[in-house]
Amino acid sequence: MSPEADAAARLVTVAHGTRKATGNRVAVEITRLAAARLGIEAVTSYVELCDPLLTEVLATSATPTVVLPLLLSTGFHLRQDLPAAVAGAGGPVVLGRSLGPHALLADAQVDQLHRVGATPGSPLVMVAAGSSDALATRDLDRAAELLGRAWGGPVRLATLSGLGRRPEEVVRAGDCVSSYLLAPGFFADRAARVAREAGAARVAEAIGPHERVVELVVRRTRALLSVDGTGVRDTRAARPLG
């Protein structure tokens, strides 16, 4: 990566979006912190439920752009919605892959568990939003494996929708629960409520704008920036990279 490449490009992050303002601010804070470290222009966008939408951000600018999904696993949005938005961009774009699974996210989850008094190695359930996409299940299985390594004990997986077992089936009395969700919102509220109803002893909050998440965004952006002096390789016809 070169300073010239940085200066010529911008970062556009894209989160799912929620009707909960505090949830949308998580994406804004992650983007702000990453942009400060990278020294480039950055914009936060959303797939739905909050403005600005990614489609609008890309269609109204010809600036070379790195689009980095703040999504934790593969799914319909990453495989369909985001490529469609990128295809309508006004300038060259490179689209990154989902943030997760990644060991840095697992580290952030462990920190959130520590904050609620969970004891490392104790019985743990990871609750994710879920998806009907089999590739998402693969990603979630890997995320649970990485969390288990960081936690020092086995992790059972539950999903709130799509494929997989529900928290009501998985969480047992006395368990700790890690929310594999980036921000507060409908799914985070539901995950916490269902876990407590099932008898969970400790329920961690969503991952949030953790320093490890910011580090991951910085790494992914640097990897996606081109070094050919144009700022960004135009990969609108390609699969997500990074």
C-alpha positions, 0 to 999 in steps of 0.5 A: 500500500502506498500513501498515494493509493490511500489518498486517492481512495475512500472507505465505505463500510456497510452495516446491516442497519437497525431501527435502534439508533444506538446500534447504527452508531456502532458502525459509525464509531468503528468507521471513524476509528478505522479511518483515523488510523488509515488516514483516508476519507470514510463513509458509513452506510447500511443495507436497510433500515437506516440512511445512507443506504449503500446503493445511494452512497455508491451511485452518487460518487465516482470516487474509487472506493473500498466497500467493507461489510460490517457483517459477521458471516456470509449470507443473502446480503453479502452474496446478493444485495451488496454485489448489486449495489456495487454494480451500480456504483459511479466509480471503481469499487472493490468489495470485501468479504464479511468480517467474520469468522476471525480470531480478532472477533473472538478476542472481542467476544471474550472481552465482552464476556469478562465485562459481565463477570463470566469465568473463562472456560465455563460452559458457553453458548454463542448466539448468532442471528442465523441465516438460511445460507449454508455458507453462513452455517460454515462461517458460524461453526468456524466462529464458534471454534475460534471463540472456543480457543480464545475462551478455553473451553467448548462453545455450543452454537445457537441461531435466532433464525434460519438454519441451526438450533434455537437458544431455547434448545441450546442454553442451559441453566448456569451457562454463559452466553456470547452474542455474535452480533456487532451492535444492539438492535432487535436480534441482540435484544432477543438473544439476551431475553431468550438466554435469560429466560433459559437460565443463562447466568451471564449474558454478554452484550453485542461486540460493539466498536471494540478495538479488535474490530477496528483493527480488523477493519484497518487490516482488511482495508489495507489489504484491499487497497491497490498499490498501482497508484489508481487507488482501487482495483475495479472488481465490480464483476468479481466475488467479494475479496479480502 
